[in-house]
Amino acid sequence: MRARERMLSGARDTAAARGAQRRTTVAAAPGVPHPQARDRILSSWERSRRHAVDAERLHVPYLEQHIDWDGRLLAAAAPVLDRVEELLADCTAGVVLADAAARVLTRRGGDPAVVRLMDRVHLAPGFSYAEEAVGTNGIGTALAERRLCTVFGPEHFAEPLQRAACAGIPVRNPLTGRQEGVVNLTCLRQDASPLMAAVVRQAAADIEERLLDRYSGRERAALDAFLAAGRRTSGPVVLVTPTLRTANADAVSLLEPQDLRQLGALAADLLAAPPHNRRQRVEASLRLASGPDVRARCTLIGPPDRPIGCLAGVTMPEARTATAAQGRTPAPPAPAHRSLAALPALLPGLAGGSPSWRSASRDVTSACRQRLPTRVVGEAGVGKLALVRAAHHWVRPGSALRVLDLATGRRTPHVLARTEEALRDEDGTVVLQHLELAGRELMHRLEALLAGARRNRGAGPWVVGLYTVAGPGPAPPSGPVPPALDSAVFPCTVAVAPLRYRPEDIRDLVPALLARHGRGGTVCCTPAALQVLTRFDWPGNVRHLSRVLQQAARGRRQADLQPHDLAPECHSSCRRTLTPWEAAERDAIVRALHDTAGNREAAARQLGISRATVYRKIRLYGVTVAPARAR
């Protein structure tokens, strides 16, 4: 561990010195069959450190509610895993299948030693082994590297995993090429063997073959037509079938996400048309999010009376296509209006660098440019209104932005009048907050008002509905049953991921929020405190993080926030809502541990309880206060 920390802290002066030190560290560990320097492991360690993964403690998130237990991958892999389990009957090893988000779907292997090890490190169904959560491992690192990955003993970033050796390889969809998941072989470190890679490679190939078999003949015929169209043309092509949607590389690189959705919608409309009105091929005008109008072509696959799918494509402007082919971002001419300017990587005024946050930023901005009625969905406090404000100020900085709260049911006539008045604005943004609490009368009126905007796209205000979904935090205020919200009212929907699924954004959010609450001072966050903030689940999302930082920075103008300056709840990872009594008990234990520099026995004496009770409560509440030696 000390050798690794020296390597990651920059103690080596040259790459040769790094390789020599790595060879010494790895060769000294029993059970590691590859003693040479391994650059991909070093790269994974660097990524783990950037994600503030705890190297001495294991924090494995539990995400069972987000797993598709009836998905195609698990069904296709079951017979293959059964065969691998029989093959490993006399071996101290187990096989694990995870999905594309590194969430464990199932595990096989009956050796007691391996089962105990898996249980100890939470390598079980429902837990996520993503690299940003647990560091270097055979599941998350294989997905990050997109290839076979072996991790032996001390090559694991987290110390509790260093008793294991594992080999993992992604399972790809043989038709689309997407990563569907990963198959991983885990054993005790002293039982590691180079043959582990061969076993998982064959298992992945067998699962991919079964995935291909599970496609129907119609789906495979449609995909064959899609691949043939991609060979004939160099432009964007999208395939839409009743059960499948995919796009080629040109479509992904040349079109914005909003453009892809529009193109897919055109194809879906042609596919869903009545048989007596359905045509084999149609053309339509499509306005791209970047400004220009293009012609979209939709062609049915198969006879018009029984189509198996639809291909949609566009002809891109020559200048844009040539620039993208050279691998450069197109440089648009100086626009007269910002809606025609190049889309920024992240809107000004927003903080965060996670792919999901940047994708939501791009989608909202594209919808704002086209004045497409948009529904922004997410938990309370994730930043839905901040996204809309940033897009509005970027696209139309001189126009008005009106925010209307629909939660006040007793003032429905007043809210309806204000909404109708705001929708008369020719150039602005109307934000309807708490769409989930709107009454049916308001929704029916809103649908009627938006009908004109849908017929005359590009005129009138940009209408946005903010829809709050329930999360792990406090329940939203009770209200009437939410009315049905379909694509007729809001044809565009943008989902904002909760903060617990994008912990990499915390590193950017903390300084931005501290600057807001520091009253002109220079309050900073130490790496140890930032690690505590990154590990916390944040049931209240960004709003919760802002409140904690505001409390920690209160009364300070120049200070470095330490872990003990943070609220006691940040040092707990309990997966259920605590009662007021339990929360007070947890806070008292956290404060006592901070006062005694993490000494459990001294904390028990300070609290007047037994040491066994302190240990039991620490496990119950998931308290993670580091002892003095780790600080």
N, C-alpha and C positions, 0 to 999 in steps of 0.2 A: 504494500500500500504506500509506504513512504517513497519507494522508488518511482511509483507511478505519479505521485503528487509532484515530485521533483521534475519529472518529465513534463507534466502539464503546466507547471508554473514557469517554464522557460529556463530551467537550470542548464540545459544543454546548449552549447554554442553552435554546433553544426549538426547536420543530418547524420553524418557518420557516427558522431558520439551518441545520438539518439538511438541509432540502430544497434550499436554495441551494448548500450545500457539495457535496451529492450531484450536483446538476446540473452543477456545474463539473467534478467528477471524471469523470463519464460522458461529457460532451460533448467532453472533451479526448481521448477514445480513438477512434482511427479504426475504422470498420467497425461502429459501434454505431448502429442506426437510430432508437433511442428515447432522446433526450438528457434527457427529463424525469425528475424524481425518481421512484423506484420503491420504494414502501413494502414490497412483498412481498420484494424483494431484501434490504432492510434487516432484515426479520423473519427471513429465512433466515440472514443473517450472524449475527444474535443467537443463533439455534439452533445454528449451527456453533460459535460460541464457547463456548456452554454444554456442547457435546460435546467440548471441548478439541481441536478439529481443528487440525492444524498448518498455518498459513497459508503457510509457506515451503517445506515439503516435502510430497510426496504419498505417502500410505500407503494403498494400495488392497488390502483383504483379498481373498484367493483362497478361494472357497467352492464349488468345482466339485462336491464330493462331496454337497452338499445340493440340487443342482438336479435337477428332473424333466425330463430331456431328451426324454422321450416324452410330455410333457403336451399337453393340448388346445390351449393357446395357441400353441406353436411350430408345430404342425401347421396350425392355421388361418391363421397369419400368413405362412407360407412363400411362397405365390403372390403375396400382396400385396407382400412385400418384394422379390420378383423384379421386379415391375412398377416399384416405386420405384427399384430399382437401374438398370433400363433408362432410366428418366426422368432419372437423375443421371449418365448415362454421360459427358456432356460437361461436367459440373460438378465443382468441387473440394469435394465433400461426400460423406458416408457416412451410412447409416441404421443404427440400432442398435435391437434389441429386448431388453428386460429384463423379468424377472418381477416379481411384486408385492413382492418383497423387494429390488428394485433390482439383482439379479444378472443380468449380461449373458448372454443366451442365444445371440445371433448378431449379426453385423454384416455389412453389405454396402457396397460402394463400392470401386472400384479405383484412384482417383486416388492416385498415389504420395505426394504431399505429405500428404494426409489419412491415409493408412495409416501413414506414419511418425509422424505426430502421435498417432494412436490407440495405436500400439505404445509410444510413449514414455510415455504416461500410463496404460498398462495398461487401455485401454478395449477389452477383448477378452473372449470367452466365458469364464465361470467367475469373473470378478472382480466384486466388489460395489461399486456406485456409490451406496450409501445415503448420505443427507445427513449422518448422524452419523459416517460414516467419512471422507468426502472433502470435506465442506462443500457449499456452494451449487453445483449443477450441474443440467443439464437433465433428468436421470433421477431422482435422489433428491428434488430439490425439487418436481418435478411430482407425485410420489407423495405427498410431505408436504402439498402444497397441494391435492391432489386436483383439479387443473385444468391447463389449458394453461400452460406456463411457458417463457419465453425467457430465456436467460442469455448475455450478450454480453461477451466479452473480460474486462475488469477486474471485471465483476460476479461472476465466479467467486471463491470464497473462497480457494482454494489457488492460489498463484502459478503453479505449473506448468500449470494449466488455462487461464490467461488468454490464451493464443495461440489459443484456440478460441472459437467461437460455436455455440450449440446451442438447439434448440427441442424440447421434449418434451411429450407429452400422455398421460394414463392411458388404458389400454384397459379398458373395463368389460364385465363379463358382462351382455348385454342382458336377461337374465331375472332374475338375482339382484341386479344393481346393484353387485356387488363389483368392486374393482379387480383385474384379472387380470395386469396388467403395464403397461408404458409403451413407446411408440415414440418414438424420439429421432432428430433430424437434426443432424449435427455437421459443421462446416466450419471453415476458417481464419477468424480474426477479421476480416480485411480483406475477406472474401467474404460477410459476413453480409448478409441481406436479409429484409425483412418477409414475403416469400413463403414463408419456411421454416415459419412457423406454419400457413399454408394447406396445405402438403404433408403435414405430420404429422397435421393434423386429418382430412384425407381418408383417409390411410392408416389411422388409428385407426378411422374409421367403417367402412372396408372390412373390417378384421379383426373388428370386432364383428359385422358381418353374417355373416361366415363362421363365427364362434363360434356364432351362432344356428342356422345351417344344420347344424352338427355335432350338435346335439341331435336325438335320435330323435323320432318322432311321439308315442310314449308319454311321453317325458320332457316334451315341450312340452304335452301334454294334462294331465299331472299339475301342471305349473307354472301352467297356466291355472286349474285348479281351486283351487290354493293362493291365487292372486291374487284369485279370486272370493270365497273364504272370508274373506280379509282385508278385503274390502269389506263383507261382511255383518256382521262382528263386530269389536268393539274390543278383544277379549282376545288372549292369546297363542295363536299358531298355529304348528305345526311340520309340515313336509312331509318324509316319508321315502319314498324310492324305492330300488330296488336299486342305483342309481348316483349318487344325489343326496340331500343333506340340506340344508335351509335353514329359517330361522325369520323371522317378521316382526318389525317394530320393537318391538311391544308385548312379544313374548316376550323379546327381548334386554334391554329396560329393566325389566321386572317380575320376571323369574326369574333366579335364580343359575345359574352354569354347570352345577352339579350337577343342578339341577332340569331344565334343558334336556336333559341326558343321560338322566335318568330318563324324561322324556316321549318322547324319541326311541326309547328302548329299548322302551317300551310299544307304540309304533307298529310298530317292527321285529318284535316278537314276533307281533303280529296279522298282519303281512304274510307272515311265515314259517310260519304255522300250516298244518297239512295241509289240503288243499282240502275234505275231508269234514267237518272240524271248524271250518272258518273261518266267522266271522260277519261281516256287513256292518258292524256297529257294536257296540262294547263300551264299558263305563264301568268305571273302577277308581278306588280311593282312592289319593291321592298325597300324601305328607307333604313339604312344602317345607322347604328348608334353614333358612328363617327361623322355622319352627315350626308354622304352621297346616296342617291337612289340607284338601285340596281334591278335587273330583271331576274326573277327566281323561276326556275323550271321544276315542275313536279311531274314525275312519270310513274305510272303504276307498274308493278311487277306482276305479271300474270294477266289473265283475261279480265276485262272490266267487270264482269258479273261475279267473279270469284278471285279478287286480287289477294296476293299473299304479302304485299308490302308496298311501300312507296319510296322512291328516290327523289330527293330534292337537292338542287344545286343552284349556284349563282355564278355569274361571270364578274369577276372582280376588275376594278380599274387597273390598267396596265402598270401605272406607276407604283401603285400599292403592292401589286403582286411581285413586281421585280424587286422592290425594296425588301419585302419579306423573304424572298428567295435568297437574298444576299445575307440574311441573318441580322438585318438592321431594323430598328424601329422607324417607321415612315415619318418623315418630317413634313407635316402639313403646312400649306401656305399660311401666312399671317391672317387669322380669321377676323372677320368683322364682329363676330359674336363668339363668346367663349364656348357655346354649345357645339361649335365645329372644331374646337381645339382638341389636341391629343389628350386622351384620358390619363390622368396622373396615376402613378402606382398606388398612392394612398392620398385621399383627399386632405387638403390643408386643414389643420385643427383637430385631426384624429391621431390617435397613438395606437400602435400595435403593428406587428409584422407577420402574424400568422396567415397562412393561405386562405382560411375560411373568412377572416376579417377583411382581407384585401378583396376577396371575391365578392363579398357583400357590398363593399364600397363601390366596386366597378358596376355591379348590377343596379344599385340604386341610382348611380350617376347616369347610366344608360337610360333607365326609365325616366329620369328627370329630363334628359335631353329630348325625349320623344313625347313628353307629357303623358305618359302611359299610366293610367290609374294603377296604383301599386299598393299591395298589402305587405307590410313589414312585420314578420312574426318572430317572436322570441320571448324569453322569460323576462320578468321584471328586472330592470336595471342593467340590461346587457348593452345598451347604447343605441336603441332604435331611433330615438329622436335626434341623438347626436349625428347619426348617419344622414338622416334626412336634412338636418340643418346644414351640414357640410356640403352635401350635394347641391342644395338650393343656392348657397352662397357662391359655389364654384360655377354653376351653370348660368344663373341669372342673379348676379349680386345686387342689381338695382331694384329688384321687384320686392313686393311684400310677402312675408311669410306669416300665415295665420294658424294658430294652434287652437283647436276646439276640443273641449273635454266632453265626451259622450256618456260619462258615467253618472251624471246627475239626472236620474230618471224623473224626479219631480219637476224638472224644468224642461221637459221635452219640447213644448211649443217654443220656448225661448231659444233652445239649442237649434231647432229646425230653422227658425228665422235667421239666426246667425250663419248657419251653414248655407242656406240659400243665398244670402247676401255675399258670402265669401266666394261662392262658386260663380258669381257674376264677373269676377275679376278676370280680365283678358290675359294677364301675364303675371303670375304669382304662384304661390304654393299654399295649398290648404291641407293641414294635417288634422286628422280625426283621431284623437287619442281614445284609448280604451274601447276599441271597436268590439271587443268581446262582450262588453256590457251594454251595447246599443240596443234599443228597443226595436221591435219589428216594424213599427210605424216609420221610424227614422230610416231603417234599411230599405224599405220599399220606396220611400221618397228619394233616397240617395240613388237607388238604381234608376229611377226615372230621370233624375237630373244628369246622370252620367251617360244616359243613352245618346244624347246629342253630342257629347264629347267623343264617344266611340265612332259615331258616323262622320265626324269632322275632326280627325286626329290632327294634332298640331295647333289647335286653337283652344283658348280657355286656360284655366289654371291647371297645375299639376296636383292631383288629388292623391293623398297618401293616407292609408288607414293603418294605425299601429295596433296590432293584435297581440295581447299578452297571454302566454300559455303558462300553465302551472309548472313550477319547478320544485326543487327540494327545500326552498326557503319558505318563509311565511306565506300562507295561502292568500291570493288576491281577495279584495273585498267581494262579498257575495252580491249577486245581482241576478237579473232575469236570465233565463236560458238563452244562450247566444243564438242569434238567427243564423240560417244557412248562408254561408258566404261562398259563392261559386265564381267561376272565371268570367261570368257575364258582368259582374260588378267590378272585380279587380282582376284583369287578365294577367297581371304580373304579380308574382309572390316572391319575396326575398326573405329567406330564413337567416337569422343571426344566431350563431352558436353561443351557448353560455360560456362564461369565463373559465369554468373548470375543464372545458374541452380545448382551450387555447391558452395554456399556461405561459407560452412564450410571449404573449402580449403583456404580461405583468411587468416584465423588465422595461418595457417602454412606457407603460401606464404610470408606474410609481413615480418617476421624476416629473412627469407632466402634472400629476395630481398634487405632489408635494409643492411644486411651483405655484399651484393655485391656492393651496392652503398655507403657504409659508409667509404670507404677508410681506413679500419683498425680501425675505431672508434667504439663506442658503442651507436649507435643511436637506440632508441627503440620507440615503439608506445604505447601510453597510452590507457587504455580501452575505454575511450570516443572517441578517434580518430579511434580506431579499429571498434567501433560500426558504425561510419560514413562510413568507408570503406566497411563494411559488407552490409550496406543498399543500397549502390550504385549499379546500374545495370551493369557497366563496359562494354559498347558496344565494346570496343577494347580488352576485355578479359585480359589475364595475361600481355600482352605487354602494355596495357593501365595502369594497376596497377603499373607496373614497372616504367613507365614514371612519374606517379604522385609521387611515393615514391622517385624517383631520384631527382625530383624537390624539394620536401620537405626536403630531407637530404642534399642538396647542401650546401657546406661550413660548415657543422656541423661535429663534431667528437664525441661529447658527448652531447646528448640531448634526451628529451622525447617529441615526436611529439604530439602536441595538435590539437584539431579539427580545430582551426584557422590557423594552419600551412599547412593544406591541400588545394589543388586547389579548387576554388569556385565551379567548376562543381560537386565536390563530395557531395555538400550539396543540390543538385537538383535532382529531380526524374521525370523530364519531359519526356513523352513517345514519343516525336517526335524530329527530328533533328532541332536545333535552327539555325536561320540565324546569321551571324556575329554580327549584331546589337543587336539581342536578347541575344546572349551569353554575349556580353559586358554589357548589362543592367543587366542581372542576376548576373554577377560577381560583379558589383558595389553594388547591393543590398546585396549580401552575405558579402562583406567586411564591409559595413556599419553596418550590424547586428552584426558582430564580434566586431567591434569597440565599439558598444553600448551595449555589453553583451546581445544581443537578444532583446533589447527594440525597438519595432516597431516604436513608436512615435518619439524617439530620432533619429532613423535611417532615418525617413522621413525628420526630420529637417536637418540632415546632408546632405541629398541628394537634398534638396530643392524642395521636392514634397509633396503632401498631404498624410496623414496617410491612407486614403482610397485607394490611388494608390499603396502604399506599400503593403497593404493587398491583393489587387487584383493581383499584380505581384507575390507575394509569392505563391498564389494559382495557378497562371498560370504556373510558372516555377517549382512548387513542391519544394520550398526551405524548408529545414528542420534544420535550425540553432536553437539550443536549447537555451531557455532563461536562464538568470543567475541562477534562482532558481533550475534549473534542472542540473546544472553543478557540 
